[in-house]
Amino acid sequence: MTDRQRVVELLTQTFAWRDTPVGVFADLSGWWRDPELLGMLGPALAGLHADRPDTPRPTVVAGIETRGLVLGPLTAQHLGVGFVEVRKEYRIAGEGQRDGDDPMLRGRTPPEYQDGGLTLIAPRRLFGPQDRVLLVDEWIESGAQANAVRRMVAETGADWAGVAVIVDACEPRVRERLGVRGLVADTELPG
């Protein structure tokens, strides 16, 4: 069994759908509890784009809160590069721009995303024209957040390396446009 096959096996074994009063949600808590899987996630996500010898390696990994802040550093460490956290603006109490503050990049999702859209932010100084940015997250469906981050990256002159996710639930056109690669498809998950 290859490392990739073992990762997929562990992902599916430790995943569950949970019924709640507001609907069904994906319970990923088993992924974080399994030390073998946790140790394999960074290398596995980094490897999703490694088979492209015609393209330079990423120079930085970005991750969107919340789970991108767990997976991004694991992936960045394996690649030997730095990590940039991308925050959801509404979660940063008192965030504002004062004279001398580090300017923030902002990327907005469409209004239909999460009933009104979402603004993502990251410090502008952490991306530059010399960078090649790989976005890491646990799940992608519409691609709205990834597209917002891609626009932020482009604003700095950095190159987009693509998206590495655990679960790919997006449509082929989104996958192609954003360079999405996943460890498993949502259709491979149990239940």
Secondary structure, 3 states (H helix, E strand, C coil): CCHHHHHHHHHHHCCEEEEECCEEEEECHHHHHCHHHHHHHHHHHHHCCCCCCCCCCCCEEEEECCCHHHHHHHHHHHHCCEEEEEEEHHHCCCCCCCCCCCCEEEEECCCCCCCCCCEEEEEHHHCCCCCEEEEEEEEECCCHHHHHHHHHHHHCCCEEEEEEEEEECCCHHHHHHHCEEEEEEHHHCCC
